[in-house]
Amino acid sequence: MEAIMMTKILVAPLGDPSKYEQVEYRLNGKSKEGALSSAIIESAITADKALFIVGDTLAASYGIKEEDYESIVQKIKERVSSFLDKQLDNHKYEIIVAPAVITSGNYSFTGTMLDYYYWILYHLALISLDSNYKSIDMHVDVTHGVNYMSILCYRAVIDMLEWLALFYDVNITVYNSDPVFKGMNKYIVNINQIENRKIRGRPLQELLSNNARPIDSEDSKKVDDSFKLLKSKKNEINAFIGSIYNGLPLALYTFYNEPSDIKNIIDIALDIFRGNINVQMNNGVRIDRKASFTNDFKICIYAYITSRLLKERYCVSRIDEDNGIDIESLNKITREFFKYDRRLSIRIDKDLFDIKYAVENNKGVTSEWVDYTKLSGKSRGEPDERNFLAHSGLEHNLIEVINKGKIRLRYNKERRDRARVLCVKGLV
């Protein structure tokens, strides 16, 4: 299937749509009457996807009273969808009901405010993971966001785009309208571009915590038991993250994790979160969230996105330790992926060239694996952190080479763990 050149995505946090005024919105010389600023933006850019984000606290505004949380979410979606269908020309949109915090009248929503951010981040990942396009044009309308929702939504969008920009050309445009006050019917309201820029790829510089726990709850033992898989993979996921940040192509293949394994961890966290939402119907509606996402949840999302896109776009997979990987594959991933940072790609090119030159000009490298120290002319010693990072993870004390028509590399099996530890240097 031929790749689509660009996808245009519209994201907009909403407050309470029932309170929006009917005005005439104006953008780039064109006007559209309605109660939703995003309608004219969606029409102007011809959005391929539209994502509207509302808080579950809308249940209070709409007077929704249901005994289970999923029913509350469904009722909110129905009410918001009814509003959007009247405002939008294109009905290809998705509504995300995110966990929010408020106390209003007989309604109480308790939990952690940052869960709103993590929830959006996860859903942005789902709608953005499409390898069949070359660039992303993201449009964010913060006109109708309220309180903390606009800033947390914007933060989630920027974080996601900086990760996606490792793989795609990415641009963002942010809009906000002039103020709209009650009773302004038929007034002309301008929509302003407050940001328009190209996003540069920025790899995550964070480690999974020692606890490796993407969610916290009152039952910490049950949570720990649920994430045994994550704990067993924690060190290698951290090494994989470090390989991207530090520009280490051999480590990228060595410590690569299957995206399905990481997605399974994310799904477990989501199930625990949903399972710890308690709805009480005593003189009103009280929603207590007894679980909350942690920064490890964000890191798992990042690991999932990068591992999946590396696999889909560049056919990256975990290497067989016995066979290693050919040097041409390392050159290819350097040209196609590590180009996000010109300094890294130049350094890696030089290190791979030096290895190729040394192998091709040394008759001692044949069909058996040999320590690279024998070619470099240096005596074997303890792997050096500075050299490891300065030479793209191809530290002469750690790697072995073989030449069977193709030059192949691997980490020495006895020192593989040392390479893993060195990968995370520079992460926090």
KOLMARFI-723888 format. One record per residue (C-alpha): residue number from 1; residue in three letters; chain; x, y, z. Coordinates in nm, 3 decimals. Example, Ala and Ser with C-alpha at 12.3 -4.5 7.8 and 13.67 -1.06 7.14 Angstrom:
! KOLMARFI-723888
<1, ala, A, <1.230, -0.450, 0.780>>
<2, ser, A, <1.367, -0.106, 0.714>>
END
This chain:
! KOLMARFI-723888
<1, met, A, <0.000, 0.000, 0.000>>
<2, glu, A, <0.135, 0.338, -0.100>>
<3, ala, A, <0.213, 0.568, 0.191>>
<4, ile, A, <-0.007, 0.873, 0.242>>
<5, met, A, <0.199, 1.190, 0.241>>
<6, met, A, <0.034, 1.359, 0.540>>
<7, thr, A, <-0.234, 1.302, 0.801>>
<8, lys, A, <-0.412, 1.593, 0.967>>
<9, ile, A, <-0.535, 1.544, 1.323>>
<10, leu, A, <-0.751, 1.782, 1.525>>
<11, val, A, <-0.746, 1.760, 1.906>>
<12, ala, A, <-0.970, 1.971, 2.128>>
<13, pro, A, <-1.039, 1.960, 2.502>>
<14, leu, A, <-1.397, 2.056, 2.585>>
<15, gly, A, <-1.561, 2.179, 2.903>>
<16, asp, A, <-1.940, 2.177, 2.916>>
<17, pro, A, <-2.076, 2.211, 2.558>>
<18, ser, A, <-2.428, 2.283, 2.682>>
<19, lys, A, <-2.306, 2.626, 2.797>>
<20, tyr, A, <-2.140, 2.735, 2.471>>
<21, glu, A, <-2.277, 3.046, 2.303>>
<22, gln, A, <-2.399, 3.053, 1.942>>
<23, val, A, <-2.167, 3.299, 1.768>>
<24, glu, A, <-2.003, 3.356, 1.431>>
<25, tyr, A, <-1.649, 3.219, 1.438>>
<26, arg, A, <-1.403, 3.361, 1.187>>
<27, leu, A, <-1.076, 3.202, 1.072>>
<28, asn, A, <-0.854, 3.316, 0.784>>
<29, gly, A, <-1.127, 3.526, 0.630>>
<30, lys, A, <-1.395, 3.256, 0.645>>
<31, ser, A, <-1.689, 3.246, 0.885>>
<32, lys, A, <-1.909, 2.977, 1.034>>
<33, glu, A, <-2.196, 3.014, 1.277>>
<34, gly, A, <-2.209, 2.774, 1.566>>
<35, ala, A, <-2.126, 2.705, 1.929>>
<36, leu, A, <-1.800, 2.516, 1.865>>
<37, ser, A, <-1.480, 2.688, 1.753>>
<38, ser, A, <-1.332, 2.357, 1.635>>
<39, ala, A, <-1.599, 2.325, 1.366>>
<40, ile, A, <-1.450, 2.592, 1.140>>
<41, ile, A, <-1.095, 2.467, 1.210>>
<42, glu, A, <-1.192, 2.110, 1.119>>
<43, ser, A, <-1.347, 2.234, 0.796>>
<44, ala, A, <-1.055, 2.463, 0.709>>
<45, ile, A, <-0.784, 2.200, 0.751>>
<46, thr, A, <-0.993, 1.906, 0.622>>
<47, ala, A, <-0.899, 1.695, 0.922>>
<48, asp, A, <-0.848, 1.321, 0.871>>
<49, lys, A, <-0.910, 1.253, 1.239>>
<50, ala, A, <-1.071, 1.454, 1.517>>
<51, leu, A, <-1.036, 1.381, 1.887>>
<52, phe, A, <-1.255, 1.560, 2.140>>
<53, ile, A, <-1.160, 1.521, 2.505>>
<54, val, A, <-1.403, 1.575, 2.791>>
<55, gly, A, <-1.377, 1.505, 3.162>>
<56, asp, A, <-1.598, 1.245, 3.326>>
<57, thr, A, <-1.699, 1.529, 3.558>>
<58, leu, A, <-1.947, 1.628, 3.285>>
<59, ala, A, <-2.176, 1.379, 3.460>>
<60, ala, A, <-2.237, 1.652, 3.717>>
<61, ser, A, <-2.330, 1.911, 3.452>>
<62, tyr, A, <-2.562, 1.670, 3.276>>
<63, gly, A, <-2.715, 1.528, 3.594>>
<64, ile, A, <-2.619, 1.174, 3.495>>
<65, lys, A, <-2.683, 0.916, 3.765>>
<66, glu, A, <-2.578, 0.560, 3.688>>
<67, glu, A, <-2.462, 0.288, 3.924>>
<68, asp, A, <-2.158, 0.180, 3.723>>
<69, tyr, A, <-1.879, 0.389, 3.576>>
<70, glu, A, <-1.896, 0.258, 3.218>>
<71, ser, A, <-2.262, 0.356, 3.197>>
<72, ile, A, <-2.172, 0.707, 3.313>>
<73, val, A, <-1.905, 0.731, 3.043>>
<74, gln, A, <-2.145, 0.607, 2.777>>
<75, lys, A, <-2.411, 0.861, 2.875>>
<76, ile, A, <-2.154, 1.141, 2.856>>
<77, lys, A, <-2.045, 1.028, 2.509>>
<78, glu, A, <-2.406, 1.024, 2.392>>
<79, arg, A, <-2.469, 1.379, 2.512>>
<80, val, A, <-2.144, 1.516, 2.366>>
<81, ser, A, <-2.196, 1.328, 2.040>>
<82, ser, A, <-2.542, 1.482, 2.002>>
<83, phe, A, <-2.383, 1.827, 2.035>>
<84, leu, A, <-2.095, 1.755, 1.794>>
<85, asp, A, <-2.324, 1.611, 1.526>>
<86, lys, A, <-2.506, 1.945, 1.512>>
<87, gln, A, <-2.185, 2.147, 1.490>>
<88, leu, A, <-1.953, 1.951, 1.259>>
<89, asp, A, <-1.975, 1.889, 0.886>>
<90, asn, A, <-1.757, 1.580, 0.919>>
<91, his, A, <-1.879, 1.328, 1.174>>
<92, lys, A, <-1.558, 1.123, 1.172>>
<93, tyr, A, <-1.456, 1.201, 1.525>>
<94, glu, A, <-1.375, 1.023, 1.849>>
<95, ile, A, <-1.477, 1.126, 2.200>>
<96, ile, A, <-1.243, 1.051, 2.487>>
<97, val, A, <-1.390, 1.068, 2.837>>
<98, ala, A, <-1.090, 1.126, 3.062>>
<99, pro, A, <-1.074, 1.093, 3.443>>
<100, ala, A, <-1.107, 1.435, 3.604>>
<101, val, A, <-1.137, 1.579, 3.955>>
<102, ile, A, <-1.410, 1.807, 4.092>>
<103, thr, A, <-1.661, 1.854, 4.371>>
<104, ser, A, <-1.985, 2.012, 4.252>>
<105, gly, A, <-2.311, 2.003, 4.444>>
<106, asn, A, <-2.407, 1.642, 4.506>>
<107, tyr, A, <-2.132, 1.514, 4.275>>
<108, ser, A, <-1.780, 1.430, 4.389>>
<109, phe, A, <-1.496, 1.297, 4.172>>
<110, thr, A, <-1.181, 1.212, 4.364>>
<111, gly, A, <-0.848, 1.093, 4.229>>
<112, thr, A, <-0.522, 1.226, 4.092>>
<113, met, A, <-0.537, 1.519, 3.850>>
<114, leu, A, <-0.245, 1.386, 3.641>>
<115, asp, A, <-0.452, 1.082, 3.543>>
<116, tyr, A, <-0.621, 1.316, 3.295>>
<117, tyr, A, <-0.280, 1.369, 3.129>>
<118, tyr, A, <-0.188, 1.000, 3.125>>
<119, trp, A, <-0.528, 0.903, 2.984>>
<120, ile, A, <-0.493, 1.148, 2.695>>
<121, leu, A, <-0.134, 1.041, 2.629>>
<122, tyr, A, <-0.243, 0.679, 2.592>>
<123, his, A, <-0.528, 0.760, 2.352>>
<124, leu, A, <-0.309, 0.992, 2.147>>
<125, ala, A, <-0.075, 0.697, 2.103>>
<126, leu, A, <-0.359, 0.483, 1.971>>
<127, ile, A, <-0.476, 0.734, 1.711>>
<128, ser, A, <-0.123, 0.831, 1.605>>
<129, leu, A, <0.020, 0.484, 1.546>>
<130, asp, A, <-0.021, 0.450, 1.173>>
<131, ser, A, <0.286, 0.367, 0.968>>
<132, asn, A, <0.110, 0.444, 0.638>>
<133, tyr, A, <0.189, 0.815, 0.628>>
<134, lys, A, <0.502, 1.024, 0.615>>
<135, ser, A, <0.413, 1.334, 0.814>>
<136, ile, A, <0.174, 1.450, 1.086>>
<137, asp, A, <0.002, 1.788, 1.090>>
<138, met, A, <-0.146, 1.829, 1.440>>
<139, his, A, <-0.401, 2.101, 1.515>>
<140, val, A, <-0.499, 2.174, 1.876>>
<141, asp, A, <-0.793, 2.398, 1.969>>
<142, val, A, <-0.777, 2.500, 2.335>>
<143, thr, A, <-1.065, 2.749, 2.311>>
<144, his, A, <-1.311, 2.544, 2.515>>
<145, gly, A, <-1.072, 2.379, 2.762>>
<146, val, A, <-1.125, 2.469, 3.127>>
<147, asn, A, <-0.899, 2.490, 3.431>>
<148, tyr, A, <-0.616, 2.235, 3.421>>
<149, met, A, <-0.756, 2.049, 3.119>>
<150, ser, A, <-0.611, 2.272, 2.847>>
<151, ile, A, <-0.257, 2.270, 2.986>>
<152, leu, A, <-0.252, 1.895, 3.055>>
<153, cys, A, <-0.396, 1.823, 2.712>>
<154, tyr, A, <-0.134, 2.048, 2.549>>
<155, arg, A, <0.141, 1.882, 2.752>>
<156, ala, A, <0.026, 1.535, 2.642>>
<157, val, A, <0.013, 1.643, 2.278>>
<158, ile, A, <0.364, 1.794, 2.284>>
<159, asp, A, <0.515, 1.491, 2.460>>
<160, met, A, <0.355, 1.256, 2.208>>
<161, leu, A, <0.456, 1.464, 1.907>>
<162, glu, A, <0.818, 1.487, 2.020>>
<163, trp, A, <0.829, 1.106, 2.031>>
<164, leu, A, <0.654, 1.068, 1.696>>
<165, ala, A, <0.892, 1.323, 1.542>>
<166, leu, A, <1.164, 1.060, 1.577>>
<167, phe, A, <0.985, 0.882, 1.292>>
<168, tyr, A, <0.779, 1.143, 1.105>>
<169, asp, A, <0.790, 1.504, 0.997>>
<170, val, A, <0.562, 1.670, 1.252>>
<171, asn, A, <0.404, 2.015, 1.268>>
<172, ile, A, <0.172, 2.165, 1.531>>
<173, thr, A, <-0.071, 2.454, 1.511>>
<174, val, A, <-0.252, 2.573, 1.825>>
<175, tyr, A, <-0.567, 2.787, 1.822>>
<176, asn, A, <-0.758, 2.992, 2.076>>
<177, ser, A, <-1.052, 3.220, 2.005>>
<178, asp, A, <-1.121, 3.567, 2.135>>
<179, pro, A, <-1.316, 3.554, 2.462>>
<180, val, A, <-1.683, 3.460, 2.435>>
<181, phe, A, <-1.923, 3.581, 2.704>>
<182, lys, A, <-2.277, 3.486, 2.786>>
<183, gly, A, <-2.528, 3.673, 2.573>>
<184, met, A, <-2.288, 3.726, 2.277>>
<185, asn, A, <-2.524, 3.561, 2.027>>
<186, lys, A, <-2.444, 3.651, 1.665>>
<187, tyr, A, <-2.120, 3.826, 1.760>>
<188, ile, A, <-1.818, 3.773, 1.538>>
<189, val, A, <-1.540, 3.594, 1.725>>
<190, asn, A, <-1.193, 3.558, 1.574>>
<191, ile, A, <-0.998, 3.235, 1.609>>
<192, asn, A, <-0.627, 3.304, 1.658>>
<193, gln, A, <-0.324, 3.093, 1.582>>
<194, ile, A, <-0.111, 3.112, 1.895>>
<195, glu, A, <0.152, 2.861, 1.785>>
<196, asn, A, <0.267, 2.714, 1.456>>
<197, arg, A, <0.596, 2.528, 1.441>>
<198, lys, A, <0.779, 2.217, 1.335>>
<199, ile, A, <0.834, 1.966, 1.616>>
<200, arg, A, <1.182, 1.821, 1.659>>
<201, gly, A, <1.222, 1.462, 1.771>>
<202, arg, A, <1.317, 1.436, 2.137>>
<203, pro, A, <1.377, 1.087, 2.277>>
<204, leu, A, <1.273, 1.019, 2.632>>
<205, gln, A, <1.551, 1.055, 2.887>>
<206, glu, A, <1.378, 0.875, 3.173>>
<207, leu, A, <1.417, 0.534, 3.336>>
<208, leu, A, <1.157, 0.297, 3.469>>
<209, ser, A, <1.165, 0.323, 3.847>>
<210, asn, A, <1.310, 0.054, 4.070>>
<211, asn, A, <0.955, -0.053, 4.159>>
<212, ala, A, <0.860, -0.076, 3.789>>
<213, arg, A, <0.500, 0.000, 3.877>>
<214, pro, A, <0.295, 0.193, 3.616>>
<215, ile, A, <0.004, 0.228, 3.855>>
<216, asp, A, <-0.040, 0.277, 4.229>>
<217, ser, A, <-0.330, 0.149, 4.434>>
<218, glu, A, <-0.414, 0.065, 4.793>>
<219, asp, A, <-0.346, -0.304, 4.723>>
<220, ser, A, <0.025, -0.267, 4.643>>
<221, lys, A, <0.091, -0.644, 4.664>>
<222, lys, A, <-0.169, -0.719, 4.398>>
<223, val, A, <-0.021, -0.447, 4.178>>
<224, asp, A, <0.330, -0.584, 4.220>>
<225, asp, A, <0.208, -0.935, 4.136>>
<226, ser, A, <0.040, -0.800, 3.822>>
<227, phe, A, <0.362, -0.650, 3.690>>
<228, lys, A, <0.601, -0.940, 3.726>>
<229, leu, A, <0.651, -0.933, 3.349>>
<230, leu, A, <0.749, -0.566, 3.363>>
<231, lys, A, <0.989, -0.625, 3.652>>
<232, ser, A, <1.157, -0.907, 3.458>>
<233, lys, A, <1.196, -0.683, 3.153>>
<234, lys, A, <1.266, -0.355, 3.333>>
<235, asn, A, <1.643, -0.350, 3.284>>
<236, glu, A, <1.623, -0.435, 2.915>>
<237, ile, A, <1.345, -0.184, 2.850>>
<238, asn, A, <1.562, 0.080, 3.017>>
<239, ala, A, <1.857, -0.028, 2.802>>
<240, phe, A, <1.638, -0.004, 2.491>>
<241, ile, A, <1.532, 0.349, 2.589>>
<242, gly, A, <1.897, 0.437, 2.650>>
<243, ser, A, <1.998, 0.298, 2.310>>
<244, ile, A, <1.767, 0.549, 2.141>>
<245, tyr, A, <1.870, 0.845, 2.357>>
<246, asn, A, <2.244, 0.776, 2.340>>
<247, gly, A, <2.257, 0.660, 1.977>>
<248, leu, A, <2.360, 0.295, 2.022>>
<249, pro, A, <2.253, 0.091, 1.716>>
<250, leu, A, <2.386, -0.250, 1.824>>
<251, ala, A, <2.224, -0.208, 2.166>>
<252, leu, A, <1.897, -0.109, 1.994>>
<253, tyr, A, <1.876, -0.453, 1.832>>
<254, thr, A, <2.021, -0.638, 2.131>>
<255, phe, A, <1.776, -0.505, 2.391>>
<256, tyr, A, <1.475, -0.456, 2.165>>
<257, asn, A, <1.145, -0.562, 2.323>>
<258, glu, A, <0.842, -0.684, 2.132>>
<259, pro, A, <0.571, -0.414, 2.127>>
<260, ser, A, <0.305, -0.677, 2.208>>
<261, asp, A, <0.478, -0.750, 2.541>>
<262, ile, A, <0.483, -0.382, 2.636>>
<263, lys, A, <0.123, -0.332, 2.519>>
<264, asn, A, <0.022, -0.618, 2.748>>
<265, ile, A, <0.177, -0.432, 3.043>>
<266, ile, A, <-0.013, -0.115, 2.949>>
<267, asp, A, <-0.339, -0.309, 2.921>>
<268, ile, A, <-0.288, -0.457, 3.269>>
<269, ala, A, <-0.240, -0.107, 3.412>>
<270, leu, A, <-0.557, 0.014, 3.241>>
<271, asp, A, <-0.754, -0.283, 3.376>>
<272, ile, A, <-0.632, -0.215, 3.730>>
<273, phe, A, <-0.722, 0.153, 3.697>>
<274, arg, A, <-1.073, 0.077, 3.574>>
<275, gly, A, <-1.120, -0.192, 3.838>>
<276, asn, A, <-1.043, 0.057, 4.115>>
<277, ile, A, <-1.316, 0.309, 4.026>>
<278, asn, A, <-1.590, 0.302, 4.285>>
<279, val, A, <-1.931, 0.461, 4.219>>
<280, gln, A, <-2.153, 0.543, 4.516>>
<281, met, A, <-2.513, 0.667, 4.490>>
<282, asn, A, <-2.578, 0.814, 4.835>>
<283, asn, A, <-2.754, 1.152, 4.817>>
<284, gly, A, <-2.583, 1.221, 4.486>>
<285, val, A, <-2.300, 1.059, 4.293>>
<286, arg, A, <-1.952, 1.001, 4.432>>
<287, ile, A, <-1.677, 0.854, 4.215>>
<288, asp, A, <-1.363, 0.746, 4.399>>
<289, arg, A, <-1.056, 0.637, 4.206>>
<290, lys, A, <-0.843, 0.428, 4.435>>
<291, ala, A, <-0.571, 0.376, 4.175>>
<292, ser, A, <-0.361, 0.628, 3.985>>
<293, phe, A, <-0.111, 0.614, 3.702>>
<294, thr, A, <0.258, 0.677, 3.767>>
<295, asn, A, <0.540, 0.809, 3.551>>
<296, asp, A, <0.624, 0.447, 3.468>>
<297, phe, A, <0.297, 0.434, 3.273>>
<298, lys, A, <0.424, 0.717, 3.051>>
<299, ile, A, <0.755, 0.538, 3.000>>
<300, cys, A, <0.575, 0.218, 2.899>>
<301, ile, A, <0.373, 0.413, 2.642>>
<302, tyr, A, <0.696, 0.558, 2.501>>
<303, ala, A, <0.861, 0.215, 2.488>>
<304, tyr, A, <0.554, 0.074, 2.313>>
<305, ile, A, <0.538, 0.351, 2.052>>
<306, thr, A, <0.908, 0.340, 1.967>>
<307, ser, A, <0.932, -0.041, 1.956>>
<308, arg, A, <0.623, -0.069, 1.739>>
<309, leu, A, <0.726, 0.202, 1.492>>
<310, leu, A, <1.081, 0.068, 1.471>>
<311, lys, A, <0.935, -0.269, 1.381>>
<312, glu, A, <0.675, -0.142, 1.135>>
<313, arg, A, <0.885, 0.122, 0.960>>
<314, tyr, A, <1.236, -0.022, 0.976>>
<315, cys, A, <1.181, -0.397, 1.037>>
<316, val, A, <1.375, -0.388, 1.364>>
<317, ser, A, <1.363, -0.704, 1.573>>
<318, arg, A, <1.563, -0.855, 1.856>>
<319, ile, A, <1.881, -1.016, 1.725>>
<320, asp, A, <1.980, -1.376, 1.780>>
<321, glu, A, <2.283, -1.361, 2.009>>
<322, asp, A, <2.454, -1.644, 1.824>>
<323, asn, A, <2.422, -1.477, 1.484>>
<324, gly, A, <2.456, -1.111, 1.579>>
<325, ile, A, <2.363, -0.854, 1.314>>
<326, asp, A, <2.526, -0.750, 0.987>>
<327, ile, A, <2.695, -0.413, 0.974>>
<328, glu, A, <2.481, -0.302, 0.678>>
<329, ser, A, <2.168, -0.325, 0.893>>
<330, leu, A, <2.335, -0.101, 1.150>>
<331, asn, A, <2.428, 0.146, 0.876>>
<332, lys, A, <2.070, 0.138, 0.748>>
<333, ile, A, <1.907, 0.210, 1.087>>
<334, thr, A, <2.160, 0.491, 1.135>>
<335, arg, A, <2.062, 0.653, 0.805>>
<336, glu, A, <1.688, 0.607, 0.846>>
<337, phe, A, <1.625, 0.643, 1.220>>
<338, phe, A, <1.915, 0.807, 1.399>>
<339, lys, A, <1.902, 1.089, 1.146>>
<340, tyr, A, <1.672, 1.259, 1.399>>
<341, asp, A, <1.997, 1.382, 1.557>>
<342, arg, A, <2.267, 1.468, 1.305>>
<343, arg, A, <2.536, 1.458, 1.572>>
<344, leu, A, <2.449, 1.098, 1.659>>
<345, ser, A, <2.430, 0.978, 1.300>>
<346, ile, A, <2.769, 1.130, 1.210>>
<347, arg, A, <2.931, 0.965, 1.512>>
<348, ile, A, <2.773, 0.626, 1.444>>
<349, asp, A, <2.873, 0.640, 1.074>>
<350, lys, A, <3.235, 0.698, 1.174>>
<351, asp, A, <3.239, 0.417, 1.431>>
<352, leu, A, <3.084, 0.165, 1.190>>
<353, phe, A, <3.325, 0.270, 0.914>>
<354, asp, A, <3.622, 0.216, 1.146>>
<355, ile, A, <3.502, -0.135, 1.234>>
<356, lys, A, <3.441, -0.224, 0.868>>
<357, tyr, A, <3.783, -0.093, 0.771>>
<358, ala, A, <3.955, -0.286, 1.050>>
<359, val, A, <3.781, -0.612, 0.958>>
<360, glu, A, <3.838, -0.583, 0.583>>
<361, asn, A, <4.207, -0.511, 0.638>>
<362, asn, A, <4.272, -0.788, 0.890>>
<363, lys, A, <4.306, -1.147, 0.772>>
<364, gly, A, <4.256, -1.273, 1.127>>
<365, val, A, <3.880, -1.223, 1.097>>
<366, thr, A, <3.728, -1.522, 0.923>>
<367, ser, A, <3.435, -1.748, 0.997>>
<368, glu, A, <3.476, -1.746, 1.375>>
<369, trp, A, <3.376, -1.479, 1.624>>
<370, val, A, <3.674, -1.281, 1.753>>
<371, asp, A, <3.711, -1.004, 2.009>>
<372, tyr, A, <3.734, -0.664, 1.845>>
<373, thr, A, <4.034, -0.589, 2.068>>
<374, lys, A, <4.240, -0.816, 1.843>>
<375, leu, A, <4.171, -0.585, 1.553>>
<376, ser, A, <4.190, -0.255, 1.735>>
<377, gly, A, <4.540, -0.323, 1.860>>
<378, lys, A, <4.437, -0.260, 2.219>>
<379, ser, A, <4.469, -0.500, 2.507>>
<380, arg, A, <4.144, -0.627, 2.653>>
<381, gly, A, <4.036, -0.452, 2.972>>
<382, glu, A, <3.728, -0.339, 3.157>>
<383, pro, A, <3.467, -0.166, 2.941>>
<384, asp, A, <3.490, 0.209, 2.979>>
<385, glu, A, <3.174, 0.418, 3.018>>
<386, arg, A, <3.316, 0.719, 2.834>>
<387, asn, A, <3.434, 0.507, 2.540>>
<388, phe, A, <3.106, 0.315, 2.531>>
<389, leu, A, <2.900, 0.632, 2.485>>
<390, ala, A, <3.159, 0.811, 2.271>>
<391, his, A, <3.174, 0.518, 2.026>>
<392, ser, A, <2.803, 0.446, 1.981>>
<393, gly, A, <2.804, 0.148, 2.217>>
<394, leu, A, <3.070, -0.023, 2.005>>
<395, glu, A, <3.328, -0.031, 2.284>>
<396, his, A, <3.620, -0.250, 2.180>>
<397, asn, A, <3.615, -0.452, 2.502>>
<398, leu, A, <3.252, -0.550, 2.454>>
<399, ile, A, <3.196, -0.641, 2.091>>
<400, glu, A, <3.287, -0.939, 1.875>>
<401, val, A, <3.303, -0.954, 1.496>>
<402, ile, A, <3.282, -1.221, 1.229>>
<403, asn, A, <3.315, -1.211, 0.850>>
<404, lys, A, <3.125, -1.472, 0.650>>
<405, gly, A, <3.085, -1.269, 0.335>>
<406, lys, A, <2.908, -1.014, 0.553>>
<407, ile, A, <3.056, -0.845, 0.857>>
<408, arg, A, <2.847, -0.916, 1.164>>
<409, leu, A, <2.866, -0.779, 1.519>>
<410, arg, A, <2.741, -0.881, 1.861>>
<411, tyr, A, <2.814, -0.812, 2.225>>
<412, asn, A, <3.035, -1.064, 2.402>>
<413, lys, A, <2.789, -1.294, 2.582>>
<414, glu, A, <2.983, -1.279, 2.908>>
<415, arg, A, <2.984, -0.898, 2.899>>
<416, arg, A, <2.636, -0.840, 2.762>>
<417, asp, A, <2.505, -0.735, 3.104>>
<418, arg, A, <2.780, -0.477, 3.129>>
<419, ala, A, <2.668, -0.331, 2.794>>
<420, arg, A, <2.310, -0.320, 2.925>>
<421, val, A, <2.417, -0.122, 3.233>>
<422, leu, A, <2.618, 0.125, 3.024>>
<423, cys, A, <2.321, 0.190, 2.791>>
<424, val, A, <2.130, 0.378, 3.060>>
<425, lys, A, <2.404, 0.628, 3.138>>
<426, gly, A, <2.267, 0.976, 3.085>>
<427, leu, A, <1.909, 0.874, 3.167>>
<428, val, A, <1.736, 0.998, 3.482>>
END
